[in-house]
Each structure stands twice: as structure tokens, then as C-alpha cells.
Amino acid sequence: QVQLVESGGGLVQPGGSLRLSCAASGTIASINTMGWYRQAPGKQRELVAHITGVNMINYADSSKGRFTISRNNAKNTVYLQMNNLEPEDTAVYYCNYRTRDLEVWGQGTLVTVSS
């Protein structure tokens, strides 16, 4: 079993920054991908970015240039640095862990961008 614990959400003004963290615990596979998805009210969950254990990264177009994903394999933790936040970034952000055989979601952390 793998558990994910997210932190770092909150309220921020437009143009501000937040850093999300997600720590994985349990039986962590040597080959895995960790990432972030988000779901805004009334919308489907969508990819923000994901990163493999060898730092291959994929960003959604809406994230490119403003968000940076990184990971610390020794801590089984993935981070999402979000800069220049916009009201449209308001959503619940979910951490995701997956291998060939398993997919796990975090409980979600709310990010609200508002003045």
C-alpha cells in the first residue's frame, strides 16, 4: 500500500506563489511516476504536471512557464512550485502516484487565487 499526504495549499492573491508538497509512504516502487492534477468546480480533473523517477517531466500547456515540478527520491516527495498564479488556477490539487500496476491519489489540497 502507498499513502500520499499533501500540504501547501491555501489562499493567495493573483500574481502570488505557492509551493505544494506530497509525501509518499508505504511500499514505494523503484519505478514510479508522481504528479499533480487539479479539479476546478464544475470541471473535470486535469493534469498539471508529472515527473518520473529519472526526472522526465511533462507539463500541461497551462502550467508551462509558471509551474515547476520536482521530486526528492530519497524522501519520496514531489513538489509543485506555482508562480504568477491566476484566478483560473483555483482548484483542488491532487497528488498522484502510479506504477504499471497501481495508481494512488492524495486527498487533495485547495488552492484559491483571489484578491
Secondary structure, DSSP 8 states (H G I E B T S, - for coil): -EEEEEE--EEE-TT--EEEEEEEEES--SS-EEEEEEE-TTS--EEEEEEETT--EEE-TTTTTTEEEEEETTTTEEEEEE-S--GGG-EEEEEEEE-SS-EEE---EEEEE--
